[in-house]
Amino acid sequence: MPNIEESIVPIKIAHLAEFVAAKKRISLQDALVYIYTNPMHRELYDERAKWWYLDTESLYIEFEKRRKATAKDVSFRAFEFYVFSVERYAAKHGMTSLQTMALFKRFGADLFILDNYDLLHTQDISFVLEDIEQFISKRK
């Protein structure tokens, strides 16, 4: 049975994405990139922090604070590759996408993929998945 964060956070993210898209006048896709590349996203799954209690606007304000503090831009292409990697890893390991994203967040594989996009996206997906598996196993 999933914990509360696994059930509520995707709903909160959907609402936040719509809010961000309207607030920043960007596409929904770009709003999702904004959310998933923000360090605050990882904290949404922390059951002790309970960030998902916040209303959408307050959550947006916290995301903005973190974005300004870390200021790392990720291209839409890199984010698409990240999502592709999540889906392929999930299929290979019999996991859901949400479980895979949580795993990647827990061990920092999400940042590994985004930080190494320029190299990884030129490789065959089987090699990319192997690199991700090795990265995670070293972090366990």
SERO-4910 file (N, C-alpha, C, O; in steps of 0.05 Angstrom, whole numbers):
BEGIN
 pado doro    nc1    nc2    nc3   cac1   cac2   cac3    cc1    cc2    cc3    oc1    oc2    oc3
  Met    A     17    -23      0      0      0      0     18     25      0     36     27     17
  Pro    A     13     44    -19     30     68    -20     25     85      5      4     86     17
  Asn    A     47    100     12     44    119     34     30    143     24     25    146      0
  Ile    A     23    161     42      7    184     35     20    202     15      7    214     -2
  Glu    A     47    205     18     61    222     -1     59    212    -29     56    228    -48
  Glu    A     61    186    -33     59    174    -60     32    178    -72     29    178    -96
  Ser    A     12    182    -55    -16    186    -65    -22    215    -70    -35    222    -89
  Ile    A    -13    233    -52    -20    261    -53     -1    277    -70    -10    296    -84
  Val    A     24    272    -70     44    289    -83     38    291   -113     40    314   -124
  Pro    A     32    270   -128     26    274   -157      2    293   -161      2    308   -181
  Ile    A    -18    292   -144    -40    311   -147    -31    339   -141    -39    358   -156
  Lys    A    -15    343   -120     -4    370   -114     13    380   -137     12    404   -144
  Ile    A     28    362   -149     46    370   -172     29    379   -195     35    399   -209
  Ala    A      7    365   -201    -11    372   -223    -22    400   -219    -23    416   -237
  His    A    -32    405   -195    -43    432   -188    -21    453   -190    -26    475   -200
  Leu    A      2    447   -179     24    466   -180     33    472   -208     39    495   -215
  Ala    A     33    451   -225     41    455   -253     22    475   -267     31    492   -282
  Glu    A     -4    471   -263    -23    489   -275    -19    518   -264    -21    537   -279
  Phe    A    -14    520   -238    -10    546   -226     15    560   -237     15    583   -245
  Val    A     37    545   -239     62    555   -249     59    564   -279     69    585   -286
  Ala    A     46    547   -295     42    554   -323     26    580   -326     33    597   -342
  Ala    A      6    584   -310    -10    608   -311      6    632   -300      6    654   -312
  Lys    A     20    628   -278     35    650   -265     58    660   -282     62    684   -284
  Lys    A     73    641   -294     96    648   -309     90    651   -339    107    659   -355
  Arg    A     65    645   -346     56    646   -375     74    628   -392     85    637   -412
  Ile    A     77    604   -383     93    584   -398     75    560   -403     53    558   -393
  Ser    A     85    542   -420     69    517   -426     69    499   -401     85    501   -383
  Leu    A     50    481   -401     48    461   -380     73    444   -379     83    436   -358
  Gln    A     84    437   -403    109    422   -404    132    437   -390    147    425   -374
  Asp    A    135    462   -396    156    478   -383    151    481   -353    170    481   -338
  Ala    A    126    482   -345    120    483   -317    128    457   -303    138    458   -280
  Leu    A    124    435   -316    133    409   -304    163    408   -302    174    397   -283
  Val    A    177    418   -322    207    419   -320    215    436   -297    233    429   -282
  Tyr    A    202    459   -294    207    477   -271    204    462   -245    221    465   -227
  Ile    A    183    446   -242    178    432   -217    198    409   -213    210    408   -191
  Tyr    A    201    392   -232    218    368   -229    248    374   -227    263    357   -218
  Thr    A    256    397   -236    285    404   -234    291    421   -211    314    429   -206
  Asn    A    271    428   -195    274    444   -171    281    426   -148    268    406   -144
  Pro    A    301    433   -132    308    416   -109    285    412    -89    284    392    -74
  Met    A    267    430    -89    243    428    -71    226    404    -78    213    393    -61
  His    A    227    395   -103    211    372   -112    218    348    -95    200    333    -87
  Arg    A    243    344    -90    252    320    -75    240    321    -47    232    300    -36
  Glu    A    237    344    -35    227    346     -8    197    341     -5    187    336     16
  Leu    A    183    342    -28    154    337    -27    149    308    -17    127    303     -6
  Tyr    A    167    290    -22    163    262    -14    173    256     14    171    233     23
  Asp    A    184    276     28    193    272     55    169    273     74    157    294     78
  Glu    A    163    250     85    139    248    102    142    266    127    121    274    139
  Arg    A    166    271    136    169    288    160    164    318    154    154    332    171
  Ala    A    171    327    130    168    355    122    139    363    117    131    385    124
  Lys    A    124    344    106     95    349    101     90    374     84     71    388     89
  Trp    A    107    378     64    103    401     47     76    400     32     65    421     25
  Trp    A     66    376     28     41    374     13     17    385     28     -5    386     17
  Tyr    A     21    393     53     -1    406     68     -6    435     58    -27    446     61
  Leu    A     15    447     45     12    474     36     -7    477     13    -11    459     -3
  Asp    A    -20    500     12    -37    506    -12    -18    511    -36      6    514    -32
  Thr    A    -30    511    -59    -14    513    -84      3    538    -85     27    537    -93
  Glu    A     -8    561    -78      7    586    -79     30    586    -60     52    595    -67
  Ser    A     26    577    -35     48    575    -16     70    556    -25     93    562    -21
  Leu    A     62    534    -37     81    515    -47     97    528    -70    122    524    -72
  Tyr    A     84    543    -87     98    558   -108    119    577    -97    141    579   -107
  Ile    A    111    591    -76    130    610    -63    155    596    -53    177    606    -56
  Glu    A    151    572    -41    174    557    -31    191    547    -55    216    547    -53
  Phe    A    178    538    -76    193    530   -100    210    553   -111    233    549   -119
  Glu    A    198    577   -112    212    601   -122    237    607   -104    258    613   -115
  Lys    A    234    604    -78    256    609    -60    279    590    -66    302    598    -68
  Arg    A    272    564    -70    293    544    -75    306    548   -103    330    545   -106
  Arg    A    289    555   -122    299    560   -149    320    583   -149    341    581   -162
  Lys    A    313    604   -136    331    627   -134    357    620   -119    378    631   -125
  Ala    A    355    602   -100    378    595    -84    397    577    -99    421    578    -95
  Thr    A    386    560   -117    403    541   -131    407    548   -161    428    542   -172
  Ala    A    389    561   -173    390    572   -200    405    553   -220    427    559   -229
  Lys    A    392    531   -226    403    513   -246    382    509   -267    361    498   -262
  Asp    A    389    516   -292    370    513   -314    374    486   -327    396    477   -331
  Val    A    352    473   -334    352    448   -347    336    451   -373    313    460   -372
  Ser    A    347    442   -395    333    445   -420    310    425   -421    309    405   -407
  Phe    A    290    431   -438    268    413   -441    277    387   -452    266    366   -445
  Arg    A    297    387   -470    307    362   -482    320    344   -460    316    320   -460
  Ala    A    334    356   -441    346    341   -420    324    329   -402    326    306   -393
  Phe    A    304    345   -397    282    335   -380    267    312   -395    259    293   -382
  Glu    A    263    315   -421    250    293   -436    266    268   -434    255    246   -431
  Phe    A    293    270   -435    310    247   -433    308    235   -405    308    210   -402
  Tyr    A    306    252   -385    302    242   -357    277    226   -355    277    204   -344
  Val    A    255    236   -366    229    222   -365    231    196   -381    221    175   -371
  Phe    A    244    196   -404    248    172   -420    264    151   -403    257    128   -403
  Ser    A    284    160   -390    301    142   -373    284    130   -350    287    106   -344
  Val    A    268    146   -338    250    137   -316    232    115   -327    229     94   -315
  Glu    A    219    120   -350    200    101   -361    214     74   -369    204     53   -364
  Arg    A    237     76   -381    252     52   -389    262     36   -365    260     11   -364
  Tyr    A    272     50   -345    281     37   -320    257     23   -306    260      1   -297
  Ala    A    235     37   -305    211     26   -292    202      0   -307    196    -20   -294
  Ala    A    202      1   -333    193    -22   -349    213    -45   -344    204    -68   -341
  Lys    A    238    -39   -344    259    -60   -341    257    -74   -314    262    -98   -311
  His    A    250    -58   -293    251    -69   -266    223    -75   -255    220    -81   -231
  Gly    A    202    -73   -272    175    -79   -263    165    -60   -241    151    -68   -223
  Met    A    172    -35   -244    164    -15   -225    145      5   -239    143      6   -263
  Thr    A    132     21   -222    116     43   -234    135     66   -238    157     67   -227
  Ser    A    126     85   -254    142    109   -258    146    125   -232    168    135   -227
  Leu    A    125    126   -216    127    140   -191    147    127   -172    163    141   -159
  Gln    A    147    100   -171    167     86   -155    195     91   -165    214     95   -149
  Thr    A    198     92   -191    224     96   -203    234    125   -197    257    129   -190
  Met    A    216    144   -200    224    172   -194    232    175   -165    251    189   -158
  Ala    A    217    162   -147    224    163   -118    251    150   -114    267    161    -98
  Leu    A    257    128   -127    283    115   -124    305    133   -135    326    136   -122
  Phe    A    301    145   -158    321    163   -169    326    186   -151    349    194   -147
  Lys    A    305    198   -140    308    220   -121    323    212    -96    341    226    -87
  Arg    A    316    189    -85    329    179    -60    359    176    -63    374    183    -45
  Phe    A    368    167    -87    396    162    -90    411    182   -108    434    180   -114
  Gly    A    396    203   -116    409    224   -132    412    218   -162    426    232   -176
  Ala    A    400    196   -171    402    189   -199    389    209   -217    397    212   -240
  Asp    A    369    223   -207    356    244   -223    376    265   -231    377    273   -254
  Leu    A    391    275   -212    411    295   -218    434    284   -234    445    298   -251
  Phe    A    441    258   -230    461    245   -246    453    246   -276    470    252   -293
  Ile    A    428    239   -281    419    239   -309    418    267   -321    428    271   -343
  Leu    A    408    286   -306    406    313   -316    433    326   -319    438    340   -339
  Asp    A    451    322   -300    478    333   -301    495    321   -324    513    334   -334
  Asn    A    489    296   -331    505    282   -351    489    278   -377    496    261   -393
  Tyr    A    469    294   -381    452    291   -405    468    292   -431    464    276   -449
  Asp    A    487    311   -433    502    314   -458    516    288   -466    518    282   -490
  Leu    A    526    273   -447    539    248   -453    519    225   -455    520    209   -474
  Leu    A    501    223   -436    483    200   -435    464    198   -459    459    176   -468
  His    A    454    221   -468    434    219   -489    445    209   -516    430    203   -534
  Thr    A    472    208   -518    484    198   -542    489    168   -541    497    156   -561
  Gln    A    483    156   -518    488    127   -514    463    110   -519    441    121   -517
  Asp    A    467     85   -524    445     66   -526    431     65   -499    445     66   -478
  Ile    A    405     62   -498    390     62   -473    399     40   -455    398     43   -430
  Ser    A    407     17   -466    416     -5   -448    441      3   -432    444     -4   -409
  Phe    A    459     19   -445    483     28   -430    475     50   -410    486     51   -388
  Val    A    456     66   -417    446     87   -398    434     74   -373    440     82   -351
  Leu    A    417     54   -378    405     40   -355    426     26   -338    424     26   -313
  Glu    A    446     15   -351    468      2   -336    483     23   -319    490     17   -296
  Asp    A    488     46   -330    501     67   -315    484     76   -291    495     81   -269
  Ile    A    458     78   -295    440     86   -273    440     65   -252    441     71   -228
  Glu    A    439     40   -260    439     18   -240    465     18   -224    464     14   -200
  Gln    A    487     22   -237    513     23   -223    514     47   -204    524     45   -182
  Phe    A    504     70   -213    504     94   -197    487     89   -171    496     96   -149
  Ile    A    464     77   -174    446     72   -151    459     51   -133    458     55   -108
  Ser    A    470     30   -144    482      9   -127    506     20   -111    510     12    -88
  Lys    A    521     39   -122    543     51   -107    533     69    -84    547     73    -64
  Arg    A    508     80    -88    497     98    -67    482     83    -45    477     94    -24
  Lys    A    476     57    -50    461     42    -30    479     35     -6    470     22     13
***
